[in-house]
Amino acid sequence: MESETSSGDEAILLTITDRDGRHYPVEYFRYDTGPDFFVYDQQIRIGHAYCLTQQETLYLADLCISNAARIPGGQLHWLLGLRPRTRDYSGRGIGSALLQLVIQKARELGFHRISGEVMRSDPRYVPSLLDWYRHHGFDVITGEGKPNIIASLSMRLK
């Protein structure tokens, strides 16, 4: 994170950086139900993290970085009948940077724990997702028998 400035619509503007040093603006909203984060590449939203407040725990409801964001081509692109271009943002460290930002904000807001769940469909898009969460300091508990959920996530904040 590099900067934190407030805009008029309650969004706080932050910045995260990928592995190659490229900066991405993040809109950060502090709602009563929990904070939300929206990641952009120029004016294209390429990712998000939705969180919910559960007493002293921040529940990570969803964290996603796009693997097929549509890039606008402009009028000439449209007039020529060309298909929209897409850009893959996975594997650049943007998700890791966003998760670190969520963890940092959870600490600043006084949460004692972050929890979440991994849905059965999630590893289809990111096969190493459970290892990714472990790498970032989460305890991953698999096989709790909940429908559509393959793992529970938990991180104690110090």
C-alpha positions as CSV (number, residue, x, y, z in Angstrom):
1,M,0.0,0.0,0.0
2,E,1.3,3.4,-0.9
3,S,-1.2,6.1,-0.2
4,E,-4.6,6.6,1.5
5,T,-6.7,9.6,0.4
6,S,-10.5,10.0,0.8
7,S,-12.8,11.0,-2.1
8,G,-16.2,12.6,-1.8
9,D,-18.2,9.4,-2.1
10,E,-16.8,7.6,1.0
11,A,-14.3,5.6,-1.0
12,I,-10.7,5.7,0.3
13,L,-8.2,5.4,-2.5
14,L,-5.3,3.0,-1.9
15,T,-2.7,1.4,-4.2
16,I,-1.3,-2.1,-4.4
17,T,1.7,-3.3,-6.4
18,D,2.2,-6.5,-8.4
19,R,5.4,-8.6,-8.6
20,D,6.6,-6.5,-11.5
21,G,6.2,-3.2,-9.7
22,R,3.1,-2.2,-11.5
23,H,0.6,-0.2,-9.4
24,Y,-3.1,-0.8,-9.2
25,P,-5.6,1.6,-7.6
26,V,-7.9,0.1,-5.0
27,E,-11.2,1.7,-3.9
28,Y,-11.7,0.8,-0.2
29,F,-15.2,1.2,1.3
30,R,-15.9,0.9,5.1
31,Y,-19.5,-0.2,5.4
32,D,-21.2,-1.1,8.7
33,T,-21.4,-4.7,7.4
34,G,-17.7,-4.8,6.6
35,P,-15.1,-3.4,4.3
36,D,-15.0,-3.9,0.5
37,F,-12.1,-3.5,-1.9
38,F,-12.2,-3.0,-5.6
39,V,-9.0,-3.3,-7.7
40,Y,-8.6,-1.4,-11.1
41,D,-6.3,-1.4,-14.1
42,Q,-6.9,2.1,-15.4
43,Q,-10.7,2.2,-15.5
44,I,-11.3,-1.6,-15.7
45,R,-12.3,-3.4,-12.5
46,I,-10.1,-6.4,-12.3
47,G,-10.7,-7.7,-8.8
48,H,-12.4,-7.4,-5.5
49,A,-12.5,-8.5,-1.9
50,Y,-15.8,-8.5,-0.1
51,C,-15.7,-8.8,3.7
52,L,-18.3,-9.0,6.5
53,T,-18.0,-8.0,10.1
54,Q,-18.8,-10.8,12.6
55,Q,-18.1,-9.3,16.0
56,E,-14.3,-9.5,16.4
57,T,-13.8,-11.5,13.2
58,L,-13.5,-10.2,9.7
59,Y,-15.2,-12.8,7.4
60,L,-13.6,-12.8,3.9
61,A,-16.7,-13.6,1.8
62,D,-15.0,-13.4,-1.6
63,L,-11.6,-12.5,-3.0
64,C,-11.1,-12.6,-6.8
65,I,-8.7,-11.4,-9.4
66,S,-10.0,-11.6,-13.0
67,N,-8.4,-14.1,-15.4
68,A,-10.4,-12.6,-18.4
69,A,-11.0,-8.9,-18.0
70,R,-12.4,-7.2,-21.2
71,I,-10.3,-4.4,-22.5
72,P,-12.3,-1.8,-24.3
73,G,-11.2,-1.4,-27.9
74,G,-12.8,1.9,-28.8
75,Q,-15.1,2.9,-31.7
76,L,-12.7,1.8,-34.5
77,H,-12.4,-1.6,-32.9
78,W,-16.2,-1.9,-32.8
79,L,-16.6,-0.6,-36.4
80,L,-14.2,-3.2,-37.7
81,G,-16.2,-5.9,-36.0
82,L,-13.3,-7.1,-33.9
83,R,-13.9,-9.1,-30.8
84,P,-13.2,-7.5,-27.5
85,R,-9.7,-8.2,-26.2
86,T,-9.2,-9.8,-22.8
87,R,-6.3,-9.6,-20.4
88,D,-5.4,-12.2,-17.7
89,Y,-4.4,-10.8,-14.4
90,S,-3.8,-14.1,-12.6
91,G,-0.3,-15.1,-11.5
92,R,1.0,-11.5,-11.2
93,G,0.8,-11.3,-7.4
94,I,-2.2,-8.9,-7.4
95,G,-4.3,-11.3,-5.4
96,S,-1.5,-11.6,-2.8
97,A,-1.2,-7.9,-2.6
98,L,-4.9,-7.5,-2.2
99,L,-5.0,-10.1,0.5
100,Q,-2.2,-8.4,2.4
101,L,-4.1,-5.2,2.2
102,V,-7.2,-6.9,3.6
103,I,-5.1,-8.3,6.5
104,Q,-3.5,-4.9,7.2
105,K,-6.9,-3.2,7.3
106,A,-8.4,-5.9,9.5
107,R,-5.6,-5.2,12.0
108,E,-6.1,-1.4,11.8
109,L,-9.8,-1.8,12.4
110,G,-9.1,-3.9,15.5
111,F,-10.3,-7.4,14.3
112,H,-8.8,-10.3,16.2
113,R,-9.3,-12.9,13.4
114,I,-10.0,-13.3,9.7
115,S,-12.1,-16.3,8.6
116,G,-13.5,-17.5,5.4
117,E,-14.5,-20.6,3.4
118,V,-13.4,-22.1,0.1
119,M,-16.2,-23.2,-2.1
120,R,-16.1,-26.5,-4.0
121,S,-16.0,-24.6,-7.4
122,D,-13.0,-22.3,-6.4
123,P,-10.1,-24.8,-7.0
124,R,-11.5,-25.3,-10.5
125,Y,-10.2,-21.8,-11.3
126,V,-7.2,-21.8,-9.0
127,P,-6.1,-25.4,-8.3
128,S,-3.5,-24.4,-5.7
129,L,-5.9,-22.1,-3.8
130,L,-5.7,-23.9,-0.4
131,D,-1.9,-23.9,-0.5
132,W,-2.0,-20.2,-1.5
133,Y,-4.0,-19.4,1.7
134,R,-1.6,-21.5,3.8
135,H,1.3,-19.6,2.2
136,H,-0.3,-16.3,3.4
137,G,-0.6,-17.5,7.0
138,F,-4.1,-19.0,7.1
139,D,-5.0,-22.2,8.9
140,V,-6.9,-24.3,6.4
141,I,-9.3,-27.0,7.7
142,T,-10.7,-29.3,5.1
143,G,-13.5,-31.9,5.2
144,E,-15.9,-30.3,7.6
145,G,-18.8,-31.8,5.6
146,K,-20.6,-28.5,4.8
147,P,-22.4,-28.6,1.4
148,N,-20.4,-26.8,-1.4
149,I,-17.6,-25.9,1.0
150,I,-14.3,-27.8,0.9
151,A,-12.3,-25.8,3.5
152,S,-12.6,-23.3,6.2
153,L,-10.0,-20.5,6.6
154,S,-8.8,-18.9,9.8
155,M,-6.0,-16.4,10.7
156,R,-5.4,-15.0,14.1
157,L,-4.3,-11.4,14.0
158,K,-1.7,-10.2,16.5
